[in-house]
Amino acid sequence: MQGKEKKWWQESVIYQIYPRSFYDSNADGIGDLQGIVTKLDYLEKLGIDAIWLSPVYKSPQDDNGYDISDYRDIDPIFGNLSDMDELIKEAKKRNIKIIMDLVLNHSSDEHPWFMEAKKSKDNPYHDYYVWRDGEKGVYPNDLKSAFCGPAWEWVEECQQYYLHQFSVKQPDLNWENPKLRQAVYDMINWWIDRGVGGFRLDVIDLIGKETDKMVMAEGEMLHPYLKEMSKATFQRAELVTVGEAWSATPERAKLYSNPNGSELSMVFQFEHILLDQQEGKEKWDLADLPFVEFKKVFTKWQKELNGTGWNSLFLGNHDLPRSVSRFGDDGKYRNVSAKMLATVIHGMQGTPYIYQGEELGMTNVKFDISDYRDIELINMYNERLSRGYDEKDIMKSIYAKGRDNARTPMQWDDSENAGFTKGTPWLRLNPNYAVINAQEALENSDSIFYYYQKLIALRKQEEVFIDGVYAPVLEEDENIFAYTRKNENAKMLVLCNFKDTEVSYELEENWDDGQVLIANYPDQGEKGKLRPYEAKIVIIKSR
């Protein structure tokens, strides 16, 4: 991966914004595009290279914008197309690219395509969606929606069921229809021509679905569709494309992220994210994190994709709880554990993603059920309550895994509503904003923000971060996540203690002559020991 072979996104760090929770410029309680424009200097200071925006398209907002009614317009709650153009332009001035979130598995039931499709079987748009004949009350098969209940909805006018893998207001698109595919490609090219720097593709592993075989993910036509789409759209420009693929294995990821550029730049895989739930159960069925297995999953992906694909590196996003609450300590050791988690991720090969607020060490929340807004969470609460689950257990699951943990508004300062809005926020704020906020972080040289800033800068300075070969160290250690990265010019050691106690270790290799690039404690500490959540990166250069 020397010289010209490198792609810009392989040396980049991407920051995810959940627009409705980032910054509200017009006091309606919802974050918006002008709010993001206002905060671009903050992001430039952090040092990020691109912003991935969760959907801002026109939408009834049944699933917070992942139900799109117009792919070529902006929802009024976020602004308009002029605001979008301004964001792209202003970001570009700061060398930041804008990555749009493409939802191509389904649309909103309020999209003009679907409004037409449900009128009759003969409508030209009918075949843009997945339909099955049947009789009311007798489902075509046992497919379930990810948001609880059956994945089929009856439409009287057509005397047919349509498929919805998510909300009933999110009918699945029929990728078997070439006209649908062409309409999608035209829309993507329209955005490319507006100047976006890439796309994140929501649940993209579902577009090749084989409904009658009950195959939803990784259907036979998935990769042919991706190749066709890439050729018709992405390959026109130097774009970054990342697919959300819950079903991905390293072998499949090599197809998605083939270095020949025939499909996507990289995928989000979630193997490490699925470990702290009971096997074969839902994410709400909590289990302790099997730490050694957690390390082995990362190691597998690092080794398998080296030279044959590319990794997305993350611990949090808009669908996941706050990483410091989940994998670190959001109490006494919040500062050092948030820095430790940043270290373990940014030291690996791949493109790191920072979810908004992660650079501040924002934490999970514990609300009353009436204060939550997420459709998935509310559906689960009602369903489990009706099935006789103890409410305390349901709430414990919500506190641990609810998506609203990550969606509470960004904490800018200690003023009312954390400086997020002068109106009434769409979702309650985390009460700890008086202590955890961006203003405090920017005024404190030892903050998590500046630690991230340094990590991002190091990735640009030291080539070994990008092309160094990964090797695990202390593989069976129950407390420490350690690995090396080596290229022809340097070798680097990453050492991270995932425990709230001091731990000892012994390395086979001698790193005494190494330079400490970054550490989350101010002094070196005792040799062979790591303090609670201690992390450091050591480098030895060969020339």
C-alpha positions as CSV (number, residue, x, y, z in Angstrom):
1,M,0.0,0.0,0.0
2,Q,2.9,2.3,-0.7
3,G,2.6,5.7,-2.3
4,K,0.0,6.3,-4.9
5,E,-1.9,3.1,-4.1
6,K,-3.3,4.7,-1.0
7,K,-6.8,6.0,-1.0
8,W,-7.7,9.2,0.9
9,W,-10.1,7.4,3.1
10,Q,-7.5,4.9,4.3
11,E,-5.7,7.8,6.0
12,S,-8.8,9.5,7.2
13,V,-10.9,9.6,10.4
14,I,-14.7,9.9,9.9
15,Y,-17.0,11.6,12.4
16,Q,-20.6,10.6,12.5
17,I,-23.3,13.2,13.1
18,Y,-26.9,12.3,14.1
19,P,-28.3,15.6,12.8
20,R,-31.4,15.9,15.0
21,S,-29.2,15.7,18.1
22,F,-26.1,17.7,17.1
23,Y,-27.0,21.5,17.2
24,D,-30.2,23.4,16.8
25,S,-29.9,26.7,15.0
26,N,-33.5,27.8,14.9
27,A,-34.8,26.9,18.4
28,D,-37.3,24.3,17.4
29,G,-35.6,21.7,19.6
30,I,-34.3,19.6,16.7
31,G,-30.7,19.8,15.3
32,D,-30.3,20.9,11.7
33,L,-28.0,21.5,8.8
34,Q,-27.2,25.1,9.7
35,G,-26.4,23.9,13.2
36,I,-23.8,21.6,11.7
37,V,-22.4,24.5,9.6
38,T,-22.0,26.5,12.8
39,K,-20.0,23.7,14.4
40,L,-17.6,23.0,11.5
41,D,-14.7,24.9,13.2
42,Y,-15.1,22.6,16.2
43,L,-14.8,19.5,13.9
44,E,-11.9,21.1,12.0
45,K,-10.1,21.6,15.4
46,L,-10.6,17.9,16.2
47,G,-8.9,17.0,12.9
48,I,-11.5,14.8,11.2
49,D,-11.5,14.3,7.5
50,A,-15.1,13.5,6.7
51,I,-18.6,13.7,8.3
52,W,-21.1,10.9,7.9
53,L,-24.5,12.4,8.2
54,S,-27.4,10.2,9.4
55,P,-30.3,10.7,6.9
56,V,-31.5,14.3,6.4
57,Y,-33.8,13.5,3.4
58,K,-37.5,14.3,3.4
59,S,-39.2,11.8,5.7
60,P,-42.3,11.3,7.9
61,Q,-39.7,10.5,10.7
62,D,-41.3,7.3,11.7
63,D,-37.8,5.8,12.2
64,N,-35.9,9.1,12.6
65,G,-35.3,9.6,8.9
66,Y,-34.5,6.1,7.9
67,D,-37.9,6.1,6.2
68,I,-37.3,8.3,3.2
69,S,-40.2,9.9,1.2
70,D,-38.0,11.9,-1.1
71,Y,-34.3,11.0,-1.8
72,R,-33.7,14.3,-3.6
73,D,-34.9,16.7,-1.0
74,I,-34.1,17.7,2.6
75,D,-36.6,17.3,5.4
76,P,-37.8,20.8,6.5
77,I,-36.9,19.9,10.1
78,F,-33.2,19.9,9.0
79,G,-33.4,22.8,6.4
80,N,-33.4,22.7,2.6
81,L,-31.2,21.9,-0.3
82,S,-29.5,25.3,-0.1
83,D,-28.5,24.5,3.4
84,M,-27.1,21.1,2.2
85,D,-25.1,22.8,-0.5
86,E,-23.8,25.3,2.0
87,L,-22.7,22.5,4.3
88,I,-20.9,20.7,1.5
89,K,-19.2,24.0,0.5
90,E,-18.2,25.1,4.0
91,A,-17.0,21.7,4.9
92,K,-14.8,21.6,1.7
93,K,-13.2,24.9,2.8
94,R,-12.0,23.0,5.9
95,N,-10.9,19.9,3.9
96,I,-13.9,17.9,5.3
97,K,-16.0,15.7,3.0
98,I,-19.7,15.1,3.5
99,I,-20.8,11.4,3.5
100,M,-24.6,10.9,2.9
101,D,-26.5,8.0,4.5
102,L,-28.2,6.0,1.7
103,V,-31.2,3.9,2.7
104,L,-31.7,1.6,-0.3
105,N,-33.3,-1.5,1.3
106,H,-36.6,0.3,1.9
107,S,-38.4,3.6,1.5
108,S,-41.1,5.3,3.4
109,D,-44.7,4.3,2.7
110,E,-45.2,8.0,2.0
111,H,-42.7,7.9,-0.9
112,P,-44.5,8.7,-4.2
113,W,-43.3,5.3,-5.5
114,F,-45.2,3.5,-2.8
115,M,-48.2,5.8,-2.9
116,E,-48.5,4.7,-6.6
117,A,-47.5,1.1,-6.0
118,K,-50.4,0.3,-3.6
119,K,-53.1,1.7,-5.9
120,S,-53.2,-1.5,-8.0
121,K,-51.2,-4.5,-9.2
122,D,-51.1,-2.9,-12.6
123,N,-49.6,0.3,-11.5
124,P,-46.1,0.9,-13.1
125,Y,-44.6,1.4,-9.6
126,H,-46.2,-1.7,-8.1
127,D,-43.1,-3.8,-8.9
128,Y,-40.8,-1.3,-7.1
129,Y,-41.7,-3.1,-3.9
130,V,-42.0,-6.7,-2.7
131,W,-45.5,-8.1,-2.8
132,R,-47.1,-11.5,-2.2
133,D,-50.6,-12.7,-2.9
134,G,-52.6,-14.0,0.0
135,E,-55.7,-13.6,2.1
136,K,-56.1,-11.1,4.9
137,G,-54.9,-12.7,8.2
138,V,-52.9,-15.4,6.5
139,Y,-49.3,-14.3,6.1
140,P,-47.2,-15.4,3.1
141,N,-44.6,-16.8,5.5
142,D,-43.2,-16.4,9.0
143,L,-40.8,-13.6,8.4
144,K,-40.6,-11.2,11.4
145,S,-39.9,-7.5,11.4
146,A,-36.8,-6.3,13.2
147,F,-39.0,-3.9,15.1
148,C,-41.3,-6.7,16.4
149,G,-44.3,-8.4,14.8
150,P,-44.8,-9.9,11.3
151,A,-42.8,-8.5,8.3
152,W,-46.0,-8.4,6.2
153,E,-48.7,-5.8,5.9
154,W,-52.0,-6.2,4.0
155,V,-53.2,-3.7,1.4
156,E,-56.9,-4.0,0.6
157,E,-56.7,-2.3,-2.8
158,C,-54.3,-4.9,-4.2
159,Q,-55.4,-7.8,-2.1
160,Q,-51.7,-8.4,-1.4
161,Y,-49.2,-8.2,1.4
162,Y,-46.1,-6.0,1.2
163,L,-42.8,-6.9,2.9
164,H,-41.3,-4.6,5.6
165,Q,-38.3,-5.8,7.4
166,F,-38.4,-2.8,9.7
167,S,-41.3,-0.5,10.6
168,V,-44.7,-1.1,8.8
169,K,-44.0,2.4,7.3
170,Q,-40.8,1.1,5.7
171,P,-41.8,-1.1,2.7
172,D,-38.9,-3.1,1.2
173,L,-37.7,-2.1,-2.2
174,N,-37.7,-4.7,-4.9
175,W,-34.1,-4.8,-6.3
176,E,-35.1,-7.5,-8.8
177,N,-36.7,-4.7,-10.8
178,P,-34.2,-3.1,-13.2
179,K,-36.3,0.1,-13.3
180,L,-36.0,0.5,-9.6
181,R,-32.3,0.0,-9.7
182,Q,-31.9,2.6,-12.4
183,A,-34.0,5.1,-10.5
184,V,-31.7,4.5,-7.4
185,Y,-28.5,5.0,-9.5
186,D,-29.8,8.2,-11.0
187,M,-30.5,9.5,-7.5
188,I,-27.0,8.6,-6.3
189,N,-25.4,10.3,-9.3
190,W,-27.5,13.4,-8.6
191,W,-25.9,13.6,-5.1
192,I,-22.4,12.9,-6.5
193,D,-22.9,15.8,-8.9
194,R,-23.9,18.0,-5.9
195,G,-20.4,17.4,-4.4
196,V,-20.8,14.7,-1.7
197,G,-17.7,12.8,-0.8
198,G,-19.3,9.4,-0.3
199,F,-22.0,7.3,1.1
200,R,-22.8,5.0,4.0
201,L,-25.2,2.3,2.9
202,D,-27.8,1.3,5.5
203,V,-28.5,-2.4,5.9
204,I,-27.1,-2.9,2.4
205,D,-26.6,-6.7,2.9
206,L,-30.5,-7.0,2.7
207,I,-31.0,-5.8,-0.9
208,G,-30.4,-9.2,-2.4
209,K,-33.2,-10.8,-0.3
210,E,-34.9,-14.0,-1.5
211,T,-38.2,-13.6,0.3
212,D,-39.8,-17.0,-0.6
213,K,-36.7,-18.8,0.7
214,M,-36.7,-16.7,3.9
215,V,-33.2,-15.4,2.9
216,M,-32.9,-11.8,3.9
217,A,-29.2,-11.1,4.2
218,E,-26.5,-12.0,1.7
219,G,-28.8,-13.3,-1.0
220,E,-27.4,-14.7,-4.2
221,M,-27.8,-11.4,-6.1
222,L,-26.3,-9.1,-3.4
223,H,-22.8,-8.8,-4.9
224,P,-23.9,-8.6,-8.5
225,Y,-26.2,-5.7,-7.5
226,L,-23.4,-4.0,-5.6
227,K,-21.0,-4.3,-8.6
228,E,-23.7,-2.9,-11.0
229,M,-24.4,0.0,-8.6
230,S,-20.7,0.8,-8.1
231,K,-20.0,0.8,-11.8
232,A,-23.0,3.0,-12.5
233,T,-22.3,5.5,-9.7
234,F,-19.4,5.3,-7.1
235,Q,-16.6,4.7,-9.6
236,R,-17.3,8.0,-11.2
237,A,-15.4,9.8,-8.4
238,E,-12.9,9.3,-5.6
239,L,-15.7,8.5,-3.1
240,V,-15.7,6.6,0.2
241,T,-18.4,4.0,0.4
242,V,-19.2,2.0,3.5
243,G,-21.9,-0.7,3.8
244,E,-23.7,-1.6,7.0
245,A,-23.6,-5.4,6.9
246,W,-24.7,-7.2,10.1
247,S,-24.3,-10.5,8.4
248,A,-20.7,-9.9,7.1
249,T,-17.9,-12.4,7.6
250,P,-14.3,-11.7,6.7
251,E,-14.8,-13.8,3.5
252,R,-17.8,-11.7,2.5
253,A,-16.1,-8.5,3.5
254,K,-13.3,-9.3,1.0
255,L,-16.0,-9.1,-1.7
256,Y,-17.5,-5.8,-0.4
257,S,-14.2,-4.1,0.1
258,N,-12.1,-5.7,-2.7
259,P,-9.1,-3.3,-3.3
260,N,-10.0,-3.3,-7.0
261,G,-12.9,-1.0,-6.1
262,S,-15.6,-3.1,-7.8
263,E,-18.0,-2.8,-4.9
264,L,-17.5,-0.6,-1.8
265,S,-14.5,0.9,0.2
266,M,-15.3,-1.0,3.4
267,V,-18.1,-2.5,5.5
268,F,-19.4,-2.0,9.0
269,Q,-19.4,-5.5,10.5
270,F,-20.8,-6.1,14.0
271,E,-19.3,-9.4,15.2
272,H,-17.6,-7.6,18.2
273,I,-20.9,-5.8,18.9
274,L,-22.9,-9.0,19.2
275,L,-20.8,-10.6,21.9
276,D,-22.4,-9.1,25.1
277,Q,-25.8,-10.7,24.5
278,Q,-27.0,-14.2,25.2
279,E,-26.3,-16.6,22.4
280,G,-29.1,-17.0,19.9
281,K,-31.2,-14.3,21.7
282,E,-31.9,-10.7,21.0
283,K,-29.6,-7.7,21.9
284,W,-31.9,-7.0,24.9
285,D,-30.9,-10.4,26.5
286,L,-27.8,-9.2,28.3
287,A,-24.6,-11.1,28.9
288,D,-21.1,-10.3,30.2
289,L,-18.6,-9.4,27.5
290,P,-16.3,-12.4,26.8
291,F,-13.2,-10.3,26.7
292,V,-10.7,-12.8,25.2
293,E,-13.3,-13.6,22.5
294,F,-13.8,-9.8,21.9
295,K,-10.0,-9.5,21.2
296,K,-10.0,-12.6,18.9
297,V,-12.8,-11.1,16.8
298,F,-10.8,-7.9,16.2
299,T,-7.7,-9.9,15.5
300,K,-9.5,-12.1,13.0
301,W,-10.8,-9.1,11.1
302,Q,-7.4,-7.4,11.2
303,K,-5.6,-10.4,9.9
304,E,-8.1,-11.5,7.3
305,L,-8.6,-8.2,5.6
306,N,-4.9,-7.1,5.6
307,G,-4.2,-6.5,1.9
308,T,-7.5,-8.1,0.7
309,G,-10.0,-5.6,2.0
310,W,-10.4,-2.7,4.5
311,N,-11.8,-2.4,8.1
312,S,-14.2,0.1,9.5
313,L,-13.1,0.7,13.2
314,F,-15.8,1.7,15.7
315,L,-17.3,0.9,19.1
316,G,-20.3,3.2,18.9
317,N,-22.9,4.7,16.5
318,H,-26.5,6.0,16.5
319,D,-27.8,2.5,16.9
320,L,-25.5,1.5,19.8
321,P,-25.1,2.5,23.4
322,R,-22.3,4.9,24.4
323,S,-19.0,3.1,24.1
324,V,-17.6,4.4,27.4
325,S,-20.6,3.0,29.3
326,R,-20.5,-0.3,27.4
327,F,-16.8,-1.1,27.3
328,G,-15.2,1.2,29.7
329,D,-16.2,2.9,33.0
330,D,-18.6,5.9,32.8
331,G,-18.0,6.7,36.5
332,K,-14.7,7.1,38.4
333,Y,-12.5,6.2,35.4
334,R,-14.6,7.8,32.6
335,N,-11.7,10.1,31.4
336,V,-9.0,7.4,31.2
337,S,-11.3,4.6,30.0
338,A,-12.7,6.7,27.1
339,K,-9.1,7.5,26.1
340,M,-8.2,3.8,26.4
341,L,-11.0,2.8,24.1
342,A,-10.0,5.5,21.5
343,T,-6.4,4.1,21.7
344,V,-7.4,0.5,21.0
345,I,-9.5,1.5,18.0
346,H,-7.3,4.1,16.4
347,G,-4.2,1.9,16.6
348,M,-5.6,-0.7,14.3
349,Q,-5.6,-0.9,10.5
350,G,-8.7,0.6,9.0
351,T,-10.7,3.8,9.0
352,P,-11.7,4.9,12.5
353,Y,-15.2,6.3,13.1
354,I,-16.0,8.7,16.0
355,Y,-19.6,9.0,16.9
356,Q,-20.7,12.5,18.0
357,G,-19.9,13.0,21.7
358,E,-17.5,10.1,21.9
359,E,-14.7,12.6,21.8
360,L,-16.2,14.1,25.0
361,G,-16.8,10.8,26.8
362,M,-20.7,11.2,26.7
363,T,-22.5,8.4,28.6
364,N,-25.6,6.3,28.6
365,V,-28.8,7.6,30.3
366,K,-31.5,6.2,32.6
367,F,-34.8,7.8,31.7
368,D,-38.4,6.9,32.6
369,I,-40.0,5.0,29.7
370,S,-42.2,8.1,28.8
371,D,-39.0,10.0,28.0
372,Y,-37.7,7.6,25.3
373,R,-38.5,8.3,21.6
374,D,-37.0,5.3,19.8
375,I,-39.5,3.1,18.0
376,E,-37.5,-0.1,18.4
377,L,-37.1,0.5,22.1
378,I,-40.8,1.3,22.7
379,N,-42.0,-1.6,20.7
380,M,-39.7,-4.0,22.6
381,Y,-40.9,-2.5,26.0
382,N,-44.6,-3.1,25.1
383,E,-44.0,-6.5,23.6
384,R,-42.0,-7.8,26.5
385,L,-44.4,-6.3,29.1
386,S,-47.3,-8.1,27.3
387,R,-45.3,-11.4,27.5
388,G,-44.9,-11.1,31.2
389,Y,-41.3,-9.9,31.5
390,D,-40.5,-8.0,34.7
391,E,-40.5,-4.3,34.0
392,K,-37.2,-3.8,36.0
393,D,-35.5,-6.3,33.7
394,I,-36.9,-4.6,30.6
395,M,-35.6,-1.2,31.8
396,K,-32.2,-2.7,32.7
397,S,-32.0,-3.9,29.0
398,I,-33.0,-0.4,27.8
399,Y,-30.4,1.3,30.0
400,A,-27.7,-1.0,28.6
401,K,-28.6,-1.3,24.9
402,G,-31.3,1.3,24.0
403,R,-30.6,3.4,20.9
404,D,-31.6,6.6,22.6
405,N,-28.5,6.3,24.8
406,A,-26.6,7.6,21.7
407,R,-29.2,10.0,20.5
408,T,-29.5,12.4,23.5
409,P,-28.5,15.9,22.3
410,M,-24.9,16.8,22.0
411,Q,-23.5,18.5,25.1
412,W,-21.9,21.8,24.1
413,D,-21.7,23.7,27.4
414,D,-23.3,23.8,30.9
415,S,-26.0,26.4,30.0
416,E,-29.7,25.4,29.7
417,N,-30.2,22.4,27.4
418,A,-26.4,22.0,27.2
419,G,-26.3,24.8,24.6
420,F,-28.0,22.4,22.1
421,T,-31.2,24.4,21.7
422,K,-33.0,27.5,22.9
423,G,-36.3,25.6,22.4
424,T,-37.6,22.3,23.9
425,P,-35.2,19.5,22.9
426,W,-36.9,16.6,20.9
427,L,-35.3,14.1,23.4
428,R,-34.3,14.7,27.0
429,L,-30.7,15.6,27.6
430,N,-28.3,13.5,29.7
431,P,-28.4,15.4,33.1
432,N,-24.6,15.1,33.4
433,Y,-24.1,17.8,30.7
434,A,-23.1,20.3,33.4
435,V,-19.9,18.3,33.9
436,I,-19.5,16.6,30.5
437,N,-19.5,19.2,27.6
438,A,-17.5,20.5,24.7
439,Q,-16.7,23.9,26.4
440,E,-15.2,22.1,29.4
441,A,-13.3,19.8,27.1
442,L,-11.8,22.6,25.0
443,E,-10.7,24.5,28.1
444,N,-9.0,21.4,29.6
445,S,-5.7,20.3,28.0
446,D,-6.1,16.8,29.5
447,S,-9.5,16.3,28.0
448,I,-10.7,13.3,26.0
449,F,-11.2,15.8,23.1
450,Y,-7.5,16.7,22.9
451,Y,-6.6,13.0,23.2
452,Y,-8.6,12.2,20.1
453,Q,-7.1,15.2,18.4
454,K,-3.6,13.8,19.1
455,L,-4.6,10.3,17.9
456,I,-6.0,11.7,14.7
457,A,-2.8,13.7,14.1
458,L,-0.6,10.6,14.8
459,R,-2.4,8.6,12.1
460,K,-1.4,11.2,9.6
461,Q,2.2,11.4,10.9
462,E,3.1,7.8,11.3
463,E,2.8,5.5,8.2
464,V,2.7,2.4,10.4
465,F,-0.8,3.3,11.5
466,I,-2.0,2.9,7.9
467,D,0.0,0.0,6.5
468,G,1.6,-1.7,9.5
469,V,0.8,-5.5,9.7
470,Y,-1.2,-6.3,12.8
471,A,-0.2,-9.1,15.3
472,P,-1.9,-9.9,18.6
473,V,0.1,-9.8,21.9
474,L,-1.0,-11.4,25.2
475,E,-3.8,-13.1,23.3
476,E,-5.2,-15.1,26.3
477,D,-4.9,-12.2,28.8
478,E,-8.2,-11.6,30.5
479,N,-7.5,-7.9,31.2
480,I,-5.2,-6.5,28.5
481,F,-5.8,-5.9,24.8
482,A,-2.4,-5.6,23.2
483,Y,-1.1,-5.8,19.7
484,T,1.7,-4.7,17.4
485,R,1.8,-3.0,14.0
486,K,4.9,-3.4,11.8
487,N,6.0,-2.1,8.5
488,E,9.5,-1.8,7.0
489,N,10.3,1.5,8.8
490,A,8.8,1.0,12.2
491,K,7.2,-1.2,14.8
492,M,4.5,-0.1,17.2
493,L,3.0,-1.6,20.3
494,V,-0.5,-0.8,21.6
495,L,-1.2,-1.7,25.2
496,C,-4.7,-1.2,26.8
497,N,-6.0,-2.3,30.2
498,F,-9.7,-2.9,30.1
499,K,-10.0,-3.3,33.8
500,D,-10.5,-0.9,36.8
501,T,-7.6,-2.4,38.7
502,E,-3.8,-2.5,38.2
503,V,-2.7,-5.5,36.1
504,S,0.7,-7.0,35.4
505,Y,2.1,-8.2,32.1
506,E,5.2,-9.6,30.5
507,L,6.2,-9.1,26.9
508,E,8.4,-11.4,24.8
509,E,9.7,-8.5,22.8
510,N,11.8,-5.7,24.3
511,W,10.3,-2.2,23.9
512,D,12.5,-0.4,26.4
513,D,14.0,1.8,23.6
514,G,10.7,2.8,22.3
515,Q,9.2,6.2,22.2
516,V,5.8,6.7,23.8
517,L,3.7,8.3,21.1
518,I,0.6,8.8,23.3
519,A,-0.6,7.7,26.8
520,N,-3.6,8.3,28.9
521,Y,-1.7,8.8,32.2
522,P,0.7,11.8,32.6
523,D,3.7,9.6,33.8
524,Q,5.1,6.3,32.7
525,G,4.2,4.3,35.7
526,E,5.9,1.0,36.7
527,K,7.4,-1.3,34.2
528,G,5.3,-4.4,33.5
529,K,2.2,-2.9,35.1
530,L,-0.8,-1.1,33.8
531,R,-2.9,1.1,36.0
532,P,-6.8,1.1,35.8
533,Y,-7.8,1.5,32.1
534,E,-4.2,2.6,31.2
535,A,-3.3,2.8,27.6
536,K,-0.2,3.7,25.6
537,I,1.3,3.4,22.2
538,V,5.0,2.9,21.8
539,I,7.0,3.1,18.6
540,I,10.5,2.0,17.5
541,K,11.7,3.3,14.2
542,S,14.2,1.3,12.2
543,R,15.6,4.4,10.4
